[in-house]
Amino acid sequence: MNRKHSRFGKFSALGAALVALMLGFAAARTARANPSAAARAAAQNPGVISGIVYFKGTPPKRGVLDMSADPVCSGEHNEPVLAPDGAVNSNGTLPNVFLYIEGVPGNFSVPSPATLTQDGCMYSPHVLGVMAGQQLFIVSKDPTTHNVHFMSKVNRAWNETQLPGAPPLIHKFAHPEIMIPIHCNHHPWMSAYLGVTSNPFFTVTGTDGTFSIKGLPPGEYTIHAWTATFGTQEQKVTVRAGESSEANFTFK
């Protein structure tokens, strides 16, 4: 009688262990199929990277652009126009810094079209970004002919003439590329830079040198800062759900 009870106890223990193992497998499958509440909350509550790009030292001397080759262009300006590259803001910060983040996981919708404008025989903005596959509209407000030339190395190089009053040119880039110089074959002083990224997490500093990249899922990232004159820098940044992380840069 005692031996029977002993065998029964062993079978009961083995059965309980098997049930527990099966429940564990089921729980693991459920966890994989249904992310945790914390993970879902993090995805719905993204973080931000913000900061300031400073300049330390004596600002470089910028040359005056000679537009005399086209009277239409020179006639659109009442004062001398300085070359955009090398500009430093009055508060000691840098404009035209392209900031972008690589390696962000996930699939992202392509943003609405970006616009590059030719106005006064200058490109505006001087630095801009698009996501691979995003449309870029090239608009001309000038009563003179332009030839827009994207000097790509990764993407297919492209240039096209744009007559006064013509509709916008529309172009897309298939692959990420940092950066693509843009020139006008008719007006050699015209220049701009385009950054093509694999995700929508990029921005450009303005007249106060500040930047903010929003909507980032929590994680560890590298943020890159590109300038046409002062080189490039990068930083490691930790983004937490619903929080703002700081990343300041100083160029010399």
LOMIBA-823686 format. One record per residue (C-alpha): residue in three letters; x, y, z. Coordinates in pm, 1 decimal, padded with zeros to 6 digits. Example, Ala and Ser with C-alpha at 12.3 -4.5 7.8 and 13.67 -1.06 7.14 Angstrom:
# LOMIBA-823686
{r->ALA&X->01230.0&Y->-00450.0&Z->00780.0};
{r->SER&X->01367.0&Y->-00106.0&Z->00714.0};
# end
This chain:
# LOMIBA-823686
{r->MET&X->00000.0&Y->00000.0&Z->00000.0};
{r->ASN&X->00281.6&Y->00243.1&Z->00079.7};
{r->ARG&X->00462.1&Y->00150.9&Z->-00245.0};
{r->LYS&X->00144.0&Y->00229.7&Z->-00445.5};
{r->HIS&X->00110.4&Y->00568.0&Z->-00279.0};
{r->SER&X->00476.9&Y->00635.5&Z->-00350.7};
{r->ARG&X->00436.7&Y->00553.5&Z->-00721.5};
{r->PHE&X->00121.5&Y->00763.9&Z->-00739.4};
{r->GLY&X->00301.9&Y->01057.9&Z->-00581.0};
{r->LYS&X->00584.2&Y->01034.0&Z->-00833.6};
{r->PHE&X->00338.8&Y->01029.3&Z->-01125.6};
{r->SER&X->00150.8&Y->01326.8&Z->-00979.9};
{r->ALA&X->00471.6&Y->01528.9&Z->-00944.1};
{r->LEU&X->00575.1&Y->01444.4&Z->-01300.9};
{r->GLY&X->00234.2&Y->01546.7&Z->-01434.0};
{r->ALA&X->00244.2&Y->01873.2&Z->-01246.7};
{r->ALA&X->00589.5&Y->01945.4&Z->-01391.2};
{r->LEU&X->00468.6&Y->01876.2&Z->-01744.5};
{r->VAL&X->00166.6&Y->02101.7&Z->-01697.3};
{r->ALA&X->00389.0&Y->02380.6&Z->-01567.5};
{r->LEU&X->00625.5&Y->02340.5&Z->-01863.4};
{r->MET&X->00338.6&Y->02356.9&Z->-02110.7};
{r->LEU&X->00198.9&Y->02665.4&Z->-01941.9};
{r->GLY&X->00542.0&Y->02824.0&Z->-01961.2};
{r->PHE&X->00566.4&Y->02761.8&Z->-02336.2};
{r->ALA&X->00217.1&Y->02902.2&Z->-02383.6};
{r->ALA&X->00305.4&Y->03214.0&Z->-02185.8};
{r->ALA&X->00621.8&Y->03264.5&Z->-02391.3};
{r->ARG&X->00424.7&Y->03240.6&Z->-02717.2};
{r->THR&X->00170.9&Y->03488.7&Z->-02585.6};
{r->ALA&X->00443.7&Y->03730.7&Z->-02481.6};
{r->ARG&X->00599.1&Y->03714.1&Z->-02828.4};
{r->ALA&X->00266.0&Y->03767.6&Z->-02998.9};
{r->ASN&X->00151.4&Y->04041.8&Z->-02762.0};
{r->PRO&X->00416.5&Y->04292.5&Z->-02653.2};
{r->SER&X->00410.9&Y->04388.0&Z->-02288.6};
{r->ALA&X->00214.1&Y->04685.3&Z->-02170.5};
{r->ALA&X->00540.9&Y->04862.0&Z->-02096.6};
{r->ALA&X->00665.3&Y->04805.4&Z->-02452.4};
{r->ARG&X->00336.9&Y->04926.5&Z->-02600.9};
{r->ALA&X->00342.1&Y->05234.1&Z->-02380.5};
{r->ALA&X->00699.3&Y->05309.9&Z->-02485.4};
{r->ALA&X->00605.8&Y->05288.4&Z->-02854.1};
{r->GLN&X->00312.9&Y->05523.1&Z->-02798.2};
{r->ASN&X->00519.1&Y->05764.6&Z->-02590.9};
{r->PRO&X->00834.7&Y->05838.3&Z->-02794.6};
{r->GLY&X->01126.1&Y->06051.9&Z->-02688.9};
{r->VAL&X->01302.1&Y->06362.2&Z->-02819.6};
{r->ILE&X->01663.3&Y->06460.1&Z->-02883.8};
{r->SER&X->01724.7&Y->06833.9&Z->-02868.5};
{r->GLY&X->02025.2&Y->07057.4&Z->-02836.2};
{r->ILE&X->02232.1&Y->07349.2&Z->-02961.6};
{r->VAL&X->02519.9&Y->07361.2&Z->-03208.5};
{r->TYR&X->02780.8&Y->07612.3&Z->-03088.6};
{r->PHE&X->03077.5&Y->07770.9&Z->-03262.4};
{r->LYS&X->03397.7&Y->07848.4&Z->-03074.0};
{r->GLY&X->03660.5&Y->08078.1&Z->-03219.1};
{r->THR&X->03679.5&Y->08353.0&Z->-03479.0};
{r->PRO&X->03419.6&Y->08318.0&Z->-03756.7};
{r->PRO&X->03572.7&Y->08278.0&Z->-04101.9};
{r->LYS&X->03556.0&Y->08564.5&Z->-04347.2};
{r->ARG&X->03288.6&Y->08499.3&Z->-04606.5};
{r->GLY&X->03325.4&Y->08621.3&Z->-04960.9};
{r->VAL&X->03076.5&Y->08833.4&Z->-05153.2};
{r->LEU&X->02901.7&Y->08647.7&Z->-05433.9};
{r->ASP&X->02958.9&Y->08791.9&Z->-05781.1};
{r->MET&X->02630.1&Y->08773.5&Z->-05971.1};
{r->SER&X->02726.7&Y->09014.8&Z->-06247.8};
{r->ALA&X->02720.8&Y->08737.5&Z->-06511.0};
{r->ASP&X->02340.2&Y->08748.4&Z->-06504.0};
{r->PRO&X->02185.6&Y->09098.0&Z->-06470.8};
{r->VAL&X->01855.5&Y->08939.5&Z->-06367.7};
{r->CYS&X->02023.9&Y->08785.5&Z->-06061.6};
{r->SER&X->02229.4&Y->09090.9&Z->-05962.6};
{r->GLY&X->01923.4&Y->09312.1&Z->-06008.0};
{r->GLU&X->01728.6&Y->09114.1&Z->-05748.4};
{r->HIS&X->01958.0&Y->09222.8&Z->-05463.0};
{r->ASN&X->02002.5&Y->09572.2&Z->-05321.4};
{r->GLU&X->02293.2&Y->09472.6&Z->-05097.7};
{r->PRO&X->02595.5&Y->09242.2&Z->-05136.3};
{r->VAL&X->02517.8&Y->08874.9&Z->-05080.2};
{r->LEU&X->02764.3&Y->08672.8&Z->-04872.4};
{r->ALA&X->02847.1&Y->08308.1&Z->-04938.5};
{r->PRO&X->02627.1&Y->08092.8&Z->-04711.3};
{r->ASP&X->02901.9&Y->07846.1&Z->-04614.5};
{r->GLY&X->03089.7&Y->07941.5&Z->-04299.8};
{r->ALA&X->02806.7&Y->08151.1&Z->-04156.0};
{r->VAL&X->02792.5&Y->08191.1&Z->-03777.3};
{r->ASN&X->02482.6&Y->08320.6&Z->-03598.7};
{r->SER&X->02497.0&Y->08637.9&Z->-03390.3};
{r->ASN&X->02453.5&Y->08430.2&Z->-03071.2};
{r->GLY&X->02763.7&Y->08219.2&Z->-03141.5};
{r->THR&X->02581.0&Y->07919.6&Z->-03284.0};
{r->LEU&X->02579.0&Y->07759.4&Z->-03628.7};
{r->PRO&X->02303.7&Y->07757.7&Z->-03891.1};
{r->ASN&X->02278.4&Y->07501.8&Z->-04171.4};
{r->VAL&X->02393.5&Y->07205.6&Z->-03961.1};
{r->PHE&X->02236.3&Y->06881.2&Z->-04080.6};
{r->LEU&X->02159.3&Y->06645.1&Z->-03791.9};
{r->TYR&X->02044.6&Y->06289.8&Z->-03849.3};
{r->ILE&X->02013.9&Y->05954.8&Z->-03673.3};
{r->GLU&X->02104.5&Y->05620.6&Z->-03827.3};
{r->GLY&X->01986.4&Y->05272.2&Z->-03739.7};
{r->VAL&X->01642.3&Y->05349.8&Z->-03600.2};
{r->PRO&X->01444.7&Y->05021.1&Z->-03607.6};
{r->GLY&X->01104.4&Y->05002.8&Z->-03771.3};
{r->ASN&X->00924.6&Y->05079.9&Z->-04095.6};
{r->PHE&X->00847.9&Y->05446.0&Z->-04156.0};
{r->SER&X->00603.7&Y->05621.1&Z->-04385.4};
{r->VAL&X->00761.2&Y->05846.2&Z->-04643.7};
{r->PRO&X->00696.2&Y->06212.3&Z->-04548.8};
{r->SER&X->00510.0&Y->06458.1&Z->-04769.1};
{r->PRO&X->00716.3&Y->06629.5&Z->-05041.1};
{r->ALA&X->00997.9&Y->06867.3&Z->-04947.5};
{r->THR&X->01068.4&Y->07186.1&Z->-05142.7};
{r->LEU&X->01387.0&Y->07348.6&Z->-05269.8};
{r->THR&X->01328.2&Y->07704.4&Z->-05393.5};
{r->GLN&X->01538.7&Y->07917.4&Z->-05628.5};
{r->ASP&X->01481.3&Y->08278.1&Z->-05529.5};
{r->GLY&X->01711.7&Y->08568.1&Z->-05608.2};
{r->CYS&X->01939.6&Y->08316.3&Z->-05780.0};
{r->MET&X->02004.1&Y->08146.5&Z->-05446.4};
{r->TYR&X->01884.9&Y->07811.0&Z->-05314.9};
{r->SER&X->01655.4&Y->07812.8&Z->-05015.4};
{r->PRO&X->01704.9&Y->07637.6&Z->-04785.1};
{r->HIS&X->02081.8&Y->07612.6&Z->-04819.2};
{r->VAL&X->02078.2&Y->07273.4&Z->-04641.5};
{r->LEU&X->01783.4&Y->07034.0&Z->-04639.1};
{r->GLY&X->01699.7&Y->06668.1&Z->-04598.6};
{r->VAL&X->01466.6&Y->06409.7&Z->-04747.4};
{r->MET&X->01400.5&Y->06045.2&Z->-04675.4};
{r->ALA&X->01484.0&Y->05792.1&Z->-04948.3};
{r->GLY&X->01176.6&Y->05769.7&Z->-05172.4};
{r->GLN&X->01041.0&Y->06109.4&Z->-05064.8};
{r->GLN&X->00953.3&Y->06355.4&Z->-05339.9};
{r->LEU&X->01152.6&Y->06677.0&Z->-05372.3};
{r->PHE&X->00988.2&Y->06969.2&Z->-05551.3};
{r->ILE&X->01231.8&Y->07217.7&Z->-05708.6};
{r->VAL&X->01063.5&Y->07555.9&Z->-05753.8};
{r->SER&X->01193.3&Y->07868.4&Z->-05930.4};
{r->LYS&X->01073.0&Y->08220.0&Z->-05853.6};
{r->ASP&X->01336.5&Y->08378.6&Z->-06076.5};
{r->PRO&X->01271.0&Y->08527.9&Z->-06423.1};
{r->THR&X->01583.4&Y->08357.3&Z->-06555.9};
{r->THR&X->01682.4&Y->08005.8&Z->-06661.0};
{r->HIS&X->01837.1&Y->07767.6&Z->-06405.9};
{r->ASN&X->01992.3&Y->07424.4&Z->-06439.6};
{r->VAL&X->01958.8&Y->07217.3&Z->-06121.8};
{r->HIS&X->02244.3&Y->06969.6&Z->-06083.6};
{r->PHE&X->02249.0&Y->06706.7&Z->-05804.5};
{r->MET&X->02607.2&Y->06578.9&Z->-05785.7};
{r->SER&X->02528.8&Y->06240.2&Z->-05631.7};
{r->LYS&X->02780.1&Y->05961.1&Z->-05580.5};
{r->VAL&X->02552.6&Y->05688.5&Z->-05440.0};
{r->ASN&X->02233.1&Y->05787.6&Z->-05618.6};
{r->ARG&X->02211.7&Y->05857.2&Z->-05989.4};
{r->ALA&X->02349.5&Y->06202.0&Z->-06072.3};
{r->TRP&X->02078.4&Y->06423.9&Z->-06214.8};
{r->ASN&X->02050.0&Y->06767.8&Z->-06370.1};
{r->GLU&X->01772.0&Y->06943.5&Z->-06555.0};
{r->THR&X->01705.4&Y->07287.0&Z->-06698.7};
{r->GLN&X->01421.4&Y->07492.7&Z->-06553.0};
{r->LEU&X->01287.7&Y->07784.2&Z->-06757.9};
{r->PRO&X->01124.3&Y->08094.3&Z->-06605.0};
{r->GLY&X->00764.8&Y->08022.2&Z->-06508.9};
{r->ALA&X->00806.0&Y->07647.9&Z->-06556.9};
{r->PRO&X->00627.1&Y->07408.5&Z->-06319.0};
{r->PRO&X->00826.4&Y->07254.2&Z->-06034.3};
{r->LEU&X->01075.5&Y->06981.9&Z->-06113.3};
{r->ILE&X->01007.4&Y->06664.3&Z->-05914.1};
{r->HIS&X->01277.6&Y->06418.3&Z->-05815.5};
{r->LYS&X->01328.7&Y->06127.1&Z->-05574.5};
{r->PHE&X->01639.0&Y->05954.4&Z->-05440.7};
{r->ALA&X->01644.1&Y->05578.8&Z->-05399.3};
{r->HIS&X->01929.8&Y->05543.7&Z->-05149.5};
{r->PRO&X->02053.4&Y->05720.1&Z->-04835.2};
{r->GLU&X->02342.0&Y->05959.2&Z->-04908.2};
{r->ILE&X->02511.6&Y->06218.9&Z->-04685.0};
{r->MET&X->02550.8&Y->06477.0&Z->-04840.2};
{r->ILE&X->02467.5&Y->06560.1&Z->-05204.1};
{r->PRO&X->02601.7&Y->06892.8&Z->-05335.0};
{r->ILE&X->02358.5&Y->07089.4&Z->-05552.0};
{r->HIS&X->02471.6&Y->07343.5&Z->-05810.4};
{r->CYS&X->02327.0&Y->07550.4&Z->-06091.3};
{r->ASN&X->02515.8&Y->07502.8&Z->-06416.7};
{r->HIS&X->02411.9&Y->07851.8&Z->-06530.1};
{r->HIS&X->02501.0&Y->08034.5&Z->-06206.4};
{r->PRO&X->02818.3&Y->07895.9&Z->-06044.4};
{r->TRP&X->02769.3&Y->08080.0&Z->-05714.8};
{r->MET&X->02447.1&Y->07889.7&Z->-05643.7};
{r->SER&X->02500.4&Y->07596.7&Z->-05408.2};
{r->ALA&X->02307.6&Y->07387.5&Z->-05159.2};
{r->TYR&X->02335.7&Y->07049.8&Z->-04986.2};
{r->LEU&X->02087.9&Y->06765.3&Z->-04958.0};
{r->GLY&X->02095.8&Y->06481.6&Z->-04704.5};
{r->VAL&X->01909.5&Y->06162.5&Z->-04797.3};
{r->THR&X->01831.5&Y->05941.2&Z->-04498.2};
{r->SER&X->01677.6&Y->05600.1&Z->-04432.7};
{r->ASN&X->01428.1&Y->05735.6&Z->-04176.5};
{r->PRO&X->01244.9&Y->06062.9&Z->-04101.3};
{r->PHE&X->01463.0&Y->06152.5&Z->-03800.0};
{r->PHE&X->01665.8&Y->06447.7&Z->-03926.2};
{r->THR&X->01664.1&Y->06826.2&Z->-03903.1};
{r->VAL&X->01863.9&Y->07140.9&Z->-03984.8};
{r->THR&X->01962.1&Y->07421.6&Z->-03748.5};
{r->GLY&X->01843.2&Y->07776.5&Z->-03814.2};
{r->THR&X->01931.7&Y->08125.8&Z->-03699.9};
{r->ASP&X->01942.2&Y->08032.1&Z->-03328.9};
{r->GLY&X->02146.6&Y->07711.9&Z->-03365.9};
{r->THR&X->01892.2&Y->07492.2&Z->-03189.6};
{r->PHE&X->01745.8&Y->07163.2&Z->-03307.5};
{r->SER&X->01489.8&Y->06905.0&Z->-03202.2};
{r->ILE&X->01429.2&Y->06555.0&Z->-03339.8};
{r->LYS&X->01096.1&Y->06419.1&Z->-03219.2};
{r->GLY&X->00908.9&Y->06088.9&Z->-03231.0};
{r->LEU&X->01204.0&Y->05860.3&Z->-03156.1};
{r->PRO&X->01133.0&Y->05515.2&Z->-03012.5};
{r->PRO&X->01328.4&Y->05449.2&Z->-02691.0};
{r->GLY&X->01678.1&Y->05315.1&Z->-02747.3};
{r->GLU&X->02049.2&Y->05385.6&Z->-02786.0};
{r->TYR&X->02136.2&Y->05598.3&Z->-03089.4};
{r->THR&X->02417.3&Y->05786.9&Z->-03257.2};
{r->ILE&X->02330.9&Y->06138.6&Z->-03367.6};
{r->HIS&X->02545.6&Y->06287.8&Z->-03644.2};
{r->ALA&X->02609.5&Y->06658.0&Z->-03707.6};
{r->TRP&X->02730.7&Y->06762.5&Z->-04054.5};
{r->THR&X->02857.7&Y->07105.1&Z->-04160.0};
{r->ALA&X->02986.7&Y->07222.5&Z->-04497.9};
{r->THR&X->03277.3&Y->07418.3&Z->-04344.1};
{r->PHE&X->03361.9&Y->07289.3&Z->-03996.7};
{r->GLY&X->03352.8&Y->06912.5&Z->-04042.6};
{r->THR&X->03135.4&Y->06651.1&Z->-03874.9};
{r->GLN&X->03075.9&Y->06519.5&Z->-03523.2};
{r->GLU&X->02869.9&Y->06246.4&Z->-03358.6};
{r->GLN&X->02741.9&Y->06155.3&Z->-03012.9};
{r->LYS&X->02585.4&Y->05855.8&Z->-02841.4};
{r->VAL&X->02244.7&Y->05936.6&Z->-02695.5};
{r->THR&X->01999.3&Y->05733.5&Z->-02486.1};
{r->VAL&X->01634.4&Y->05804.9&Z->-02562.0};
{r->ARG&X->01376.7&Y->05718.8&Z->-02296.4};
{r->ALA&X->01000.4&Y->05700.8&Z->-02342.8};
{r->GLY&X->00833.5&Y->06037.8&Z->-02306.1};
{r->GLU&X->01158.1&Y->06216.1&Z->-02215.0};
{r->SER&X->01382.6&Y->06470.9&Z->-02384.1};
{r->SER&X->01752.6&Y->06389.7&Z->-02417.0};
{r->GLU&X->02013.2&Y->06660.5&Z->-02474.3};
{r->ALA&X->02293.5&Y->06654.7&Z->-02731.3};
{r->ASN&X->02497.2&Y->06973.2&Z->-02774.4};
{r->PHE&X->02780.4&Y->07016.1&Z->-03023.6};
{r->THR&X->03068.5&Y->07263.5&Z->-03042.8};
{r->PHE&X->03256.9&Y->07322.3&Z->-03367.5};
{r->LYS&X->03573.3&Y->07528.3&Z->-03408.1};
# end
